[in-house]
Amino acid sequence: MSNNTLIKAEIEEVIKVIATIGSGLTQNDPIKEVTQYWSKDGQLLFTIKNS
C-alpha cells in the first residue's frame, strides 16, 4: 500500500499543438506526427508521439 497523498491539484490552461517532426529524408529520420503541450509563456511541457 502506498503512503502517497495528493497535496494539491489545479486546472491550468495549456496550448495543444499537433505537428510533424523529422525530415523524412532517411529511414533514421522519418516524418512523425506528434502532439505537443506548451505553456502560455512558450515553454514546451511535453511531447506525445502519435501512432
C-alpha positions as CSV (number, residue, x, y, z in Angstrom):
1,M,0.0,0.0,0.0
2,S,1.3,3.5,-0.9
3,N,1.5,6.3,1.5
4,N,1.4,9.0,-1.3
5,T,-1.0,11.8,-0.5
6,L,-2.2,14.3,-3.1
7,I,-1.3,17.8,-1.8
8,K,-2.8,20.0,-4.5
9,A,-4.4,19.7,-7.9
10,E,-5.2,22.6,-10.2
11,I,-6.5,23.1,-13.7
12,E,-4.1,25.1,-15.9
13,E,-4.5,26.4,-19.4
14,V,-2.1,24.9,-22.0
15,I,-1.6,25.2,-25.7
16,K,-2.1,21.9,-27.6
17,V,-0.2,21.6,-30.9
18,I,-0.3,18.8,-33.4
19,A,2.7,18.9,-35.6
20,T,5.1,16.8,-37.7
21,I,8.7,16.2,-36.8
22,G,11.6,14.7,-38.8
23,S,12.9,15.4,-42.3
24,G,11.7,12.2,-44.0
25,L,14.9,12.1,-46.0
26,T,16.3,9.0,-44.3
27,Q,15.0,5.9,-42.5
28,N,16.7,7.2,-39.3
29,D,14.7,10.5,-39.5
30,P,11.1,9.6,-40.7
31,I,8.3,12.2,-40.6
32,K,6.2,11.5,-37.5
33,E,3.1,13.2,-36.1
34,V,3.3,14.4,-32.5
35,T,1.1,16.2,-30.1
36,Q,2.9,18.9,-28.0
37,Y,1.7,20.7,-25.0
38,W,3.1,24.2,-24.4
39,S,2.7,26.7,-21.5
40,K,1.1,30.1,-22.3
41,D,4.6,31.6,-21.9
42,G,6.1,29.4,-24.6
43,Q,7.7,26.6,-22.7
44,L,7.4,23.1,-24.2
45,L,5.9,21.0,-21.4
46,F,5.9,17.5,-23.1
47,T,5.5,15.7,-26.4
48,I,3.5,12.6,-27.2
49,K,4.3,10.6,-30.3
50,N,1.0,9.8,-32.2
51,S,0.6,6.4,-33.8
